[in-house]
Amino acid sequence: MPIQVKKVSSKGEMRTFINFANRLYKGHPYYVPNLVSDDAATLDRNRNHAFEFCEAEYFLAYKDGKVAGRVAAIINHKANAAWNVRQVRFGWVDFIEDIDVLKALVEAVSVWGRERGMTDIAGPLGFTDFDPEGMLVEGFDRLGTMISIYNYEYYPAFFEKLGFTKEVDWVEYFIKVPETLPERYAKMGQLVLEKNRLKIRKLTMSDIRKEKYGHKMFRLINECYKDLYGYSLLTDRQMDQYVKQYLSFIDLRMTSFIEDEDGELVACGITLPSLSRALQKSRGRLFPFGWAHLLNALYMKRSDTFDLLLVAVKPEYRSKGLNSIMFCDLIPSLQKLGFKYAESNPELETNTKVQSLWTTFDNQIHKRRRVYAKPL
């Protein structure tokens, strides 16, 4: 039978769409599932505020009457205007080892995009940079992280056979936490604070709520990330959404906030204990008992590895050593909490300023992921 592709049009089909990857990778030692509840919220037109400037359609592929693949077709009109492109994105792409299944999924996205005036197709990309993006092309024998995509080795090979080529790459570092704080950071940190009249701010959850500090952080991220590949500025409603979605996971001992003398946030570093094994145990579900695995990983039986979720420094401070201040602040806390290793998570391969941060530490590039693209 030929491959059949169908638009997702019911709640049951949406559940099938969301759960397909967990079935495809069942028992895989390196695959880390997304939280099912997060995917459900992100793909929901009524709950994801990115739909204020995005449109999307979801497709399921069937072979011999069984679900064989899935893909989301997305147009981010704000990003297209900012980057002067007419691009349809594909995301949430998963498929069995059959190139005809992928071909049918790509054709569905391409037709949908052409009908809306798009001239190029690229992915894996989400609605925004806060969705999983980038196909794994190196590091298939490494454990995934909660914010990244894991895929089989045949994925990039199939895309290349269909004429897709590299658009952009991200690299990921595996870093050893030093037993002692590098001396140059300790000395430089205090000098930078004094010279620039800055201070390290230690916050409580009460402070964050009262001062809407989550929104301060996302406004800083907008300013710092606006020139990165494919980025679209977050709206206030998106900030509300992400504050509710992510801040409950943060352990404030694993964060660093730097303010100027007027109390303006000029830099931040956010880290989190690795939740990869906990998500595997929970199979991406909070209920009935998945929440217990996550709480255990966050606060009790932590992994020896933490994830570097983000580092953001206001452009005018980037050459003034603020990264040294954050390391001075974070490393002693991370050592006390028992962490030995860090995952950098994806960094654009062209972002040499960020990558230079790891040269002082014992590190290796252990994963690479890619956005593939081609004309429609």
VEXMI-218028 format. One record per residue: x, y, z of N, C-alpha, C in turn. Coordinates in steps of 0.1 Angstrom, whole numbers, padded with zeros to 4 digits, always signed. Layout:
BEGIN
XYZXYZXYZ
...
% end
This chain:
BEGIN
+0008-0012+0000+0000+0000+0000+0009+0013+0000
+0004+0023-0007+0012+0036-0007+0011+0042+0007
+0021+0051+0010+0021+0058+0022+0009+0068+0022
+0002+0069+0032-0009+0079+0033-0006+0089+0044
-0008+0102+0041-0006+0112+0050-0019+0119+0053
-0021+0122+0066-0034+0127+0071-0031+0139+0080
-0039+0150+0079-0038+0161+0088-0044+0156+0102
-0038+0160+0112-0043+0158+0126-0056+0166+0128
-0067+0159+0130-0080+0167+0131-0088+0163+0143
-0083+0155+0152-0091+0152+0164-0082+0151+0176
-0088+0150+0188-0080+0149+0200-0072+0136+0201
-0079+0125+0196-0072+0112+0196-0060+0112+0186
-0061+0119+0175-0050+0119+0166-0039+0128+0171
-0042+0138+0179-0032+0147+0185-0025+0138+0196
-0032+0130+0203-0025+0122+0213-0015+0112+0206
-0020+0107+0195-0011+0098+0187+0001+0105+0182
-0001+0117+0177+0010+0126+0172+0020+0128+0183
+0016+0132+0195+0025+0135+0206+0032+0123+0211
+0025+0111+0211+0031+0099+0217+0039+0091+0207
+0039+0095+0194+0046+0086+0184+0061+0084+0187
+0068+0095+0191+0082+0094+0193+0085+0084+0204
+0077+0085+0215+0079+0076+0226+0078+0061+0222
+0069+0059+0213+0067+0045+0208+0079+0041+0199
+0083+0050+0191+0094+0047+0181+0107+0045+0189
+0109+0051+0200+0122+0050+0207+0121+0042+0220
+0110+0035+0221+0107+0028+0234+0120+0019+0238
+0125+0021+0250+0136+0013+0255+0149+0018+0250
+0150+0028+0242+0163+0033+0236+0171+0039+0248
+0184+0036+0249+0192+0041+0260+0195+0055+0260
+0195+0062+0249+0199+0076+0248+0188+0086+0245
+0176+0081+0241+0165+0089+0238+0159+0095+0251
+0156+0108+0252+0150+0114+0263+0137+0120+0259
+0125+0116+0264+0113+0121+0259+0110+0135+0264
+0103+0143+0256+0097+0155+0261+0087+0152+0271
+0084+0162+0280+0072+0161+0288+0060+0161+0279
+0051+0151+0280+0039+0151+0272+0031+0163+0274
+0030+0168+0286+0022+0180+0289+0027+0192+0283
+0041+0193+0282+0047+0205+0275+0044+0205+0260
+0045+0193+0254+0042+0192+0240+0027+0195+0237
+0019+0190+0246+0004+0193+0244+0002+0208+0244
+0008+0215+0254+0006+0229+0255+0012+0237+0243
+0024+0233+0239+0031+0239+0228+0023+0238+0215
+0017+0226+0212+0011+0224+0200-0004+0229+0199
-0009+0233+0211-0023+0238+0212-0024+0252+0208
-0032+0255+0198-0034+0268+0193-0040+0278+0203
-0047+0272+0213-0053+0281+0223-0044+0284+0235
-0033+0276+0237-0025+0278+0248-0011+0283+0245
-0006+0281+0233+0007+0286+0229+0006+0300+0223
+0011+0310+0229+0009+0324+0224+0018+0327+0212
+0026+0318+0208+0033+0319+0195+0024+0319+0184
+0012+0314+0185+0002+0314+0175-0003+0328+0172
+0001+0338+0180-0002+0352+0176+0005+0356+0163
+0016+0350+0160+0023+0353+0148+0028+0341+0140
+0023+0329+0144+0026+0316+0137+0014+0310+0133
+0015+0301+0123+0004+0292+0119+0011+0278+0117
+0003+0268+0119+0008+0254+0119-0002+0244+0115
+0003+0233+0109-0006+0221+0107+0003+0209+0111
-0004+0198+0115+0003+0186+0120-0002+0175+0111
+0008+0166+0108+0005+0155+0098+0010+0142+0104
+0002+0131+0102+0006+0117+0105+0007+0110+0092
+0017+0101+0091+0019+0092+0080+0015+0078+0084
+0009+0071+0075+0004+0057+0077+0010+0048+0067
+0015+0037+0071+0020+0026+0062+0013+0013+0066
+0007+0006+0057+0000-0006+0060-0010-0004+0072
-0017+0008+0072-0027+0010+0082-0021+0014+0096
-0008+0015+0097-0002+0018+0110+0005+0031+0109
+0005+0039+0120+0012+0052+0121+0027+0049+0119
+0033+0056+0109+0047+0054+0106+0056+0066+0107
+0049+0078+0109+0057+0090+0110+0048+0102+0114
+0054+0113+0118+0047+0125+0121+0056+0137+0117
+0049+0149+0115+0057+0161+0113+0047+0173+0116
+0053+0184+0120+0046+0197+0122+0051+0206+0111
+0042+0213+0104+0045+0223+0095+0042+0236+0101
+0052+0245+0102+0051+0258+0109+0055+0270+0101
+0048+0280+0101+0053+0293+0096+0054+0303+0107
+0065+0308+0110+0067+0319+0120+0068+0332+0112
+0057+0339+0111+0057+0351+0102+0066+0362+0108
+0067+0363+0121+0076+0373+0127+0091+0370+0123
+0095+0358+0125+0109+0354+0121+0111+0356+0106
+0102+0352+0098+0103+0354+0084+0105+0369+0080
+0097+0378+0086+0099+0392+0084+0112+0397+0089
+0116+0393+0100+0129+0397+0106+0141+0393+0098
+0140+0381+0092+0152+0375+0085+0150+0376+0070
+0139+0382+0066+0136+0385+0051+0136+0372+0043
+0129+0362+0048+0127+0349+0041+0113+0345+0040
+0110+0336+0032+0096+0330+0031+0098+0315+0034
+0099+0311+0046+0103+0298+0050+0092+0291+0058
+0089+0279+0054+0081+0270+0062+0090+0261+0069
+0088+0259+0082+0096+0251+0091+0089+0237+0092
+0098+0227+0094+0092+0214+0099+0098+0211+0112
+0090+0206+0121+0094+0202+0135+0087+0190+0139
+0090+0185+0151+0084+0173+0156+0084+0162+0146
+0095+0160+0139+0096+0151+0128+0102+0137+0133
+0095+0127+0131+0099+0113+0135+0093+0104+0125
+0100+0093+0122+0096+0083+0112+0103+0070+0113
+0097+0060+0109+0103+0047+0108+0114+0047+0098
+0122+0036+0097+0133+0036+0088+0128+0032+0074
+0122+0042+0068+0116+0040+0054+0116+0054+0048
+0125+0056+0038+0126+0069+0032+0113+0074+0025
+0105+0064+0021+0092+0068+0015+0083+0075+0025
+0084+0071+0037+0076+0077+0048+0080+0092+0049
+0093+0094+0050+0099+0108+0051+0095+0116+0039
+0096+0110+0027+0093+0117+0015+0079+0122+0015
+0070+0114+0020+0056+0117+0020+0053+0129+0030
+0060+0128+0042+0059+0138+0052+0064+0152+0047
+0076+0151+0040+0082+0164+0035+0073+0170+0024
+0067+0161+0016+0058+0166+0006+0046+0173+0012
+0040+0167+0022+0029+0174+0029+0032+0187+0034
+0044+0189+0040+0048+0202+0045+0051+0211+0034
+0057+0206+0023+0060+0215+0012+0048+0220+0005
+0038+0212+0003+0026+0216-0004+0019+0226+0005
+0018+0224+0018+0012+0233+0027+0019+0247+0027
+0032+0246+0027+0040+0259+0026+0038+0266+0013
+0039+0259+0002+0037+0266-0011+0024+0272-0012
+0013+0266-0007+0000+0272-0007-0001+0285+0000
+0009+0287+0009+0009+0300+0017+0020+0309+0013
+0026+0307+0001+0036+0316-0005+0050+0314+0000
+0053+0303+0006+0066+0300+0011+0075+0295-0001
+0088+0298+0000+0097+0294-0011+0108+0285-0006
+0109+0283+0007+0120+0274+0013+0114+0266+0024
+0120+0254+0027+0117+0246+0038+0129+0243+0046
+0128+0244+0060+0139+0242+0068+0135+0236+0082
+0144+0228+0088+0141+0222+0101+0152+0212+0105
+0150+0206+0116+0139+0207+0125+0140+0220+0133
+0128+0227+0133+0127+0240+0140+0113+0240+0147
+0112+0247+0158+0099+0248+0164+0092+0262+0161
+0083+0265+0169+0077+0278+0168+0087+0289+0172
+0095+0287+0182+0105+0297+0187+0117+0289+0191
+0128+0296+0195+0140+0290+0199+0138+0283+0212
+0127+0284+0219+0125+0277+0232+0119+0263+0229
+0117+0259+0217+0112+0246+0213+0124+0238+0208
+0124+0225+0209+0135+0217+0205+0138+0219+0190
+0151+0220+0186+0155+0223+0173+0168+0217+0170
+0171+0214+0157+0183+0209+0153+0184+0193+0153
+0186+0187+0142+0187+0173+0141+0201+0168+0145
+0201+0158+0153+0214+0152+0157+0221+0146+0145
+0234+0150+0143+0242+0144+0132+0255+0138+0138
+0258+0141+0150+0270+0135+0157+0266+0133+0171
+0271+0122+0177+0268+0120+0192+0256+0111+0194
+0254+0101+0185+0242+0092+0186+0244+0083+0198
+0256+0081+0203+0259+0073+0215+0260+0081+0228
+0254+0093+0228+0254+0101+0240+0239+0104+0245
+0238+0104+0258+0224+0106+0263+0219+0120+0259
+0207+0121+0255+0201+0134+0252+0198+0142+0264
+0193+0154+0262+0190+0163+0273+0175+0167+0272
+0170+0173+0282+0155+0176+0282+0151+0187+0272
+0161+0195+0267+0157+0205+0258+0162+0203+0243
+0167+0191+0241+0172+0188+0228+0165+0176+0221
+0168+0174+0208+0162+0164+0201+0172+0152+0200
+0166+0140+0202+0174+0128+0198+0168+0121+0186
+0176+0116+0177+0170+0109+0165+0180+0098+0161
+0174+0089+0154+0182+0078+0148+0192+0083+0138
+0203+0075+0136+0213+0079+0126+0208+0079+0112
+0197+0072+0109+0193+0072+0095+0185+0086+0091
+0182+0093+0101+0174+0106+0099+0182+0115+0089
+0195+0120+0093+0202+0129+0084+0205+0123+0071
+0208+0110+0071+0211+0103+0058+0199+0104+0048
+0187+0102+0054+0175+0102+0045+0173+0116+0040
+0174+0126+0049+0172+0140+0045+0182+0144+0034
+0194+0140+0035+0204+0143+0025+0201+0137+0011
+0195+0124+0012+0191+0117+0000+0180+0125-0007
+0172+0132+0001+0161+0140-0005+0165+0154-0009
+0178+0157-0009+0183+0169-0014+0184+0180-0004
+0182+0178+0009+0184+0188+0019+0199+0190+0021
+0203+0202+0024+0217+0205+0028+0217+0213+0041
+0229+0214+0046+0231+0221+0059+0228+0236+0058
+0220+0241+0067+0216+0255+0069+0225+0261+0080
+0225+0254+0091+0233+0259+0103+0235+0247+0112
+0246+0247+0120+0249+0237+0129+0250+0243+0143
+0247+0235+0153+0250+0238+0167+0259+0227+0172
+0268+0231+0182+0277+0221+0188+0273+0221+0203
+0276+0209+0210+0274+0208+0224+0286+0203+0231
+0289+0209+0242+0301+0206+0250+0298+0198+0262
+0307+0188+0265+0307+0181+0278+0319+0186+0286
+0316+0192+0298+0326+0200+0305+0328+0194+0319
+0340+0193+0323+0343+0188+0337+0343+0200+0346
+0335+0199+0357+0335+0209+0367+0349+0209+0375
+0356+0220+0376+0369+0220+0382+0367+0217+0397
+0377+0211+0403+0377+0208+0418+0379+0221+0425
+0386+0231+0420+0387+0244+0426+0384+0255+0416
+0380+0266+0420+0377+0277+0411+0390+0282+0405
+0390+0283+0391+0402+0288+0385+0406+0302+0390
+0419+0303+0394+0424+0315+0401+0421+0328+0393
+0422+0327+0379+0420+0339+0371+0405+0344+0372
+0396+0335+0374+0382+0339+0375+0380+0346+0388
+0385+0340+0399+0383+0346+0412+0389+0360+0413
+0400+0363+0407+0406+0376+0407+0399+0385+0398
+0396+0381+0386+0389+0389+0376+0375+0393+0380
+0368+0383+0387+0354+0386+0390+0353+0398+0399
+0361+0399+0410+0359+0410+0419+0363+0423+0413
+0373+0423+0404+0377+0435+0397+0366+0440+0388
+0360+0431+0381+0349+0435+0371+0337+0440+0379
+0334+0434+0390+0323+0440+0398+0326+0454+0402
+0337+0456+0408+0341+0470+0413+0342+0480+0402
+0349+0476+0391+0351+0486+0380+0338+0490+0373
+0328+0481+0372+0316+0484+0365+0304+0487+0374
+0307+0487+0387+0297+0490+0397+0285+0481+0396
+0288+0468+0396+0279+0457+0395+0277+0450+0408
+0267+0442+0409+0265+0434+0421+0258+0420+0417
+0262+0410+0424+0255+0397+0422+0243+0397+0431
+0232+0394+0425+0219+0394+0432+0214+0380+0436
+0213+0377+0448+0207+0365+0453+0192+0366+0455
+0185+0358+0448+0170+0360+0448+0163+0348+0455
+0151+0351+0461+0142+0341+0465+0131+0340+0456
+0123+0329+0457+0111+0328+0448+0101+0340+0451
+0101+0345+0463+0093+0356+0466+0097+0368+0459
+0111+0370+0458+0116+0382+0450+0112+0381+0436
+0113+0369+0430+0110+0367+0416+0096+0370+0413
+0087+0366+0422+0073+0368+0420+0070+0383+0421
+0075+0389+0432+0071+0403+0435+0077+0413+0424
+0089+0410+0420+0096+0419+0410+0094+0414+0396
+0086+0404+0393+0084+0398+0380+0098+0396+0373
+0106+0389+0381+0120+0388+0376+0121+0379+0364
+0112+0369+0363+0112+0361+0351+0110+0369+0338
+0102+0379+0339+0100+0388+0327+0113+0396+0325
+0119+0401+0335+0132+0408+0334+0142+0399+0326
+0142+0386+0330+0152+0377+0324+0148+0375+0309
+0136+0373+0306+0132+0371+0292+0134+0383+0283
+0132+0395+0289+0135+0407+0282+0150+0408+0279
+0159+0404+0289+0173+0403+0286+0176+0393+0275
+0170+0382+0275+0172+0372+0265+0168+0377+0251
+0157+0384+0250+0154+0391+0238+0165+0400+0233
+0170+0408+0241+0181+0417+0237+0193+0410+0233
+0197+0399+0240+0209+0392+0238+0209+0382+0226
+0197+0377+0223+0196+0366+0213+0190+0371+0200
+0186+0383+0199+0178+0388+0187+0186+0386+0174
+0199+0385+0174+0207+0384+0162+0211+0369+0159
+0206+0360+0168+0210+0346+0165+0200+0340+0155
+0205+0330+0148+0198+0323+0137+0183+0320+0141
+0174+0326+0132+0160+0323+0133+0152+0328+0145
+0159+0336+0153+0152+0341+0166+0141+0351+0163
+0130+0350+0170+0119+0360+0169+0117+0365+0183
+0116+0378+0185+0114+0384+0198+0102+0379+0205
+0103+0376+0218+0092+0371+0226+0083+0382+0229
+0070+0380+0229+0060+0389+0233+0058+0388+0248
+0051+0398+0254+0048+0398+0268+0040+0385+0272
+0030+0381+0263+0022+0370+0266+0031+0357+0265
+0040+0356+0256+0049+0345+0256+0058+0344+0268
+0062+0356+0273+0070+0356+0285+0062+0351+0297
+0049+0355+0298+0040+0349+0308+0039+0334+0307
+0038+0329+0295+0037+0315+0293+0050+0308+0297
+0061+0313+0294+0074+0306+0297+0077+0307+0312
+0074+0318+0318+0076+0320+0333+0068+0309+0340
+0055+0307+0336+0047+0296+0342+0053+0282+0339
+0058+0280+0327+0062+0267+0323+0075+0263+0329
+0085+0272+0330+0098+0268+0334+0103+0272+0347
+0099+0284+0353+0105+0289+0365+0103+0279+0377
+0092+0271+0377+0090+0262+0388+0101+0251+0389
+0109+0249+0378+0119+0239+0378+0132+0245+0384
+0134+0258+0385+0147+0264+0388+0150+0263+0403
+0162+0258+0405+0168+0258+0418+0177+0271+0419
+0173+0280+0428+0180+0293+0428+0195+0292+0432
+0199+0281+0438+0213+0279+0441+0221+0277+0429
+0214+0274+0418+0221+0271+0405+0218+0282+0395
+0216+0294+0400+0214+0305+0391+0223+0317+0395
+0226+0325+0385+0234+0337+0388+0228+0349+0381
+0225+0360+0389+0219+0372+0383+0229+0384+0387
+0232+0392+0377+0241+0403+0379+0233+0416+0375
+0233+0426+0384+0226+0438+0382+0236+0450+0383
+0232+0461+0376+0240+0473+0377+0236+0481+0389
+0242+0493+0391+0239+0501+0403+0225+0506+0404
+0218+0506+0392+0204+0510+0393+0194+0498+0394
+0200+0486+0396+0191+0475+0398+0186+0468+0385
+0192+0472+0374+0188+0466+0361+0196+0453+0359
+0189+0443+0354+0195+0430+0351+0204+0431+0339
+0217+0428+0340+0226+0429+0329+0232+0416+0324
+0230+0406+0333+0235+0392+0329+0229+0382+0338
+0227+0370+0332+0222+0359+0340+0227+0346+0335
+0229+0336+0344+0232+0322+0340+0223+0313+0347
+0217+0304+0340+0207+0295+0345+0211+0280+0343
+0212+0273+0353+0216+0258+0352+0205+0250+0359
+0205+0237+0356+0195+0228+0361+0201+0214+0362
+0198+0207+0373+0203+0193+0373+0197+0185+0361
+0205+0176+0355+0201+0168+0344+0188+0160+0348
+0178+0162+0340+0166+0155+0342+0164+0143+0332
+0175+0140+0325+0174+0130+0314+0169+0117+0319
+0176+0111+0329+0172+0098+0334+0158+0098+0340
+0155+0109+0347+0141+0110+0353+0131+0110+0342
+0133+0117+0331+0123+0118+0321+0122+0104+0314
+0133+0097+0313+0132+0083+0307+0124+0074+0316
+0126+0075+0330+0118+0067+0339+0103+0070+0339
+0101+0083+0337+0086+0087+0337+0080+0086+0324
+0088+0083+0313+0083+0082+0299+0077+0095+0295
+0081+0106+0301+0076+0119+0297+0063+0123+0303
+0058+0115+0313+0045+0118+0319+0047+0122+0334
+0040+0132+0337+0040+0137+0351+0031+0128+0360
+0021+0122+0355+0011+0114+0363+0010+0100+0357
+0009+0090+0366+0006+0092+0380+0018+0094+0389
+0030+0089+0384+0042+0089+0393+0054+0096+0387
+0052+0101+0375+0064+0108+0369+0069+0120+0376
+0060+0127+0383+0065+0139+0391+0075+0135+0402
+0073+0123+0407+0082+0118+0418+0096+0116+0413
+0098+0111+0400+0111+0109+0394+0117+0123+0392
+0109+0133+0387+0115+0146+0385+0119+0153+0398
+0111+0153+0408+0114+0159+0421+0126+0152+0427
+0128+0139+0425+0139+0132+0431+0152+0137+0423
+0151+0139+0410+0163+0143+0403+0166+0158+0405
+0156+0166+0409+0158+0180+0411+0164+0183+0425
+0159+0176+0435+0162+0180+0449+0168+0169+0458
+0168+0156+0454+0173+0146+0463+0184+0138+0457
+0181+0129+0448+0191+0120+0442+0195+0126+0429
+0203+0136+0429+0207+0143+0416+0217+0135+0408
+0216+0137+0395+0227+0133+0386+0240+0140+0390
+0251+0135+0385+0264+0142+0387+0266+0152+0376
+0256+0154+0367+0257+0163+0356+0246+0173+0356
+0249+0185+0353+0239+0196+0352+0239+0202+0338
+0227+0207+0334+0226+0214+0321+0227+0229+0322
+0236+0234+0314+0237+0249+0312+0226+0253+0303
+0215+0258+0309+0203+0261+0300+0205+0274+0292
+0211+0284+0299+0214+0296+0291+0223+0305+0298
+0231+0313+0291+0239+0324+0296+0235+0336+0287
+0232+0347+0294+0228+0359+0286+0235+0371+0293
+0242+0379+0284+0249+0391+0289+0246+0403+0279
+0241+0414+0285+0238+0425+0277+0249+0429+0267
+0246+0432+0255+0257+0435+0245+0268+0444+0249
+0264+0455+0256+0275+0465+0260+0284+0459+0271
+0281+0448+0277+0289+0442+0288+0297+0430+0283
+0295+0426+0271+0300+0413+0267+0316+0412+0267
+0323+0423+0266+0337+0422+0266+0343+0427+0280
+0335+0427+0290+0339+0432+0303+0341+0421+0314
+0340+0409+0310+0343+0398+0319+0332+0394+0328
+0319+0396+0324+0308+0392+0333+0307+0377+0334
+0312+0370+0324+0311+0355+0325+0320+0350+0336
+0331+0357+0339+0340+0353+0350+0332+0355+0363
+0324+0366+0364+0317+0368+0376+0307+0357+0379
+0300+0353+0368+0290+0342+0369+0296+0329+0373
+0308+0326+0367+0315+0314+0371+0319+0314+0386
+0324+0326+0390+0328+0327+0404+0317+0325+0413
+0305+0329+0409+0293+0327+0417+0288+0313+0417
+0288+0307+0405+0281+0294+0403+0290+0282+0407
+0302+0282+0404+0311+0270+0406+0311+0265+0420
+0313+0274+0430+0313+0269+0444+0300+0262+0448
+0289+0268+0443+0275+0262+0447+0274+0249+0440
+0278+0248+0427+0277+0235+0420+0286+0224+0426
+0297+0228+0430+0306+0219+0437+0300+0213+0450
+0294+0222+0458+0288+0218+0470+0276+0208+0468
+0269+0210+0457+0258+0202+0453+0262+0189+0447
+0275+0187+0445+0280+0174+0441+0281+0172+0426
+0280+0182+0418+0281+0181+0404+0295+0180+0399
+0298+0171+0389+0311+0168+0384+0312+0172+0369
+0301+0173+0362+0301+0175+0348+0290+0185+0344
+0291+0191+0332+0281+0200+0327+0279+0197+0312
+0266+0198+0308+0262+0198+0294+0260+0212+0290
+0267+0217+0279+0265+0231+0275+0251+0233+0268
+0245+0222+0262+0234+0223+0254+0237+0230+0241
+0229+0231+0231+0233+0236+0218+0238+0250+0218
+0249+0252+0211+0255+0266+0208+0258+0267+0193
+0254+0277+0187+0257+0279+0173+0272+0277+0170
+0276+0270+0160+0290+0267+0158+0298+0280+0155
+0290+0291+0150+0297+0303+0147+0298+0313+0159
+0292+0309+0171+0292+0317+0183+0304+0314+0191
+0316+0319+0185+0329+0316+0191+0330+0323+0205
+0323+0334+0207+0324+0341+0220+0319+0332+0232
+0308+0325+0229+0303+0316+0239+0312+0304+0241
+0317+0298+0230+0325+0286+0230+0339+0289+0237
+0343+0302+0236+0356+0305+0243+0355+0304+0258
+0343+0304+0263+0341+0303+0278+0346+0290+0283
+0346+0279+0275+0349+0266+0280+0364+0263+0279
+0372+0272+0273+0386+0268+0270+0394+0266+0283
+0390+0273+0294+0397+0272+0307+0394+0258+0313
+0383+0251+0309+0379+0239+0315+0383+0227+0307
+0383+0215+0313+0385+0203+0306+0372+0200+0298
+0372+0200+0285+0360+0200+0277+0361+0192+0264
+0350+0188+0259+0350+0181+0245+0337+0184+0238
+0337+0186+0225+0325+0187+0217+0320+0172+0216
+0309+0169+0221+0304+0155+0220+0291+0153+0212
+0285+0164+0208+0273+0163+0199+0273+0175+0189
+0267+0172+0178+0265+0182+0168+0251+0180+0162
+0244+0191+0160+0230+0190+0154+0229+0201+0144
+0219+0198+0135+0219+0206+0122+0204+0209+0118
+0203+0221+0112+0191+0225+0105+0193+0222+0090
+0184+0214+0084+0185+0211+0070+0175+0220+0062
+0179+0224+0050+0170+0232+0042+0171+0229+0027
+0161+0234+0020+0162+0233+0005+0150+0242+0000
+0152+0246-0013+0141+0254-0019+0129+0245-0021
+0117+0251-0021+0105+0243-0024+0103+0242-0039
% end
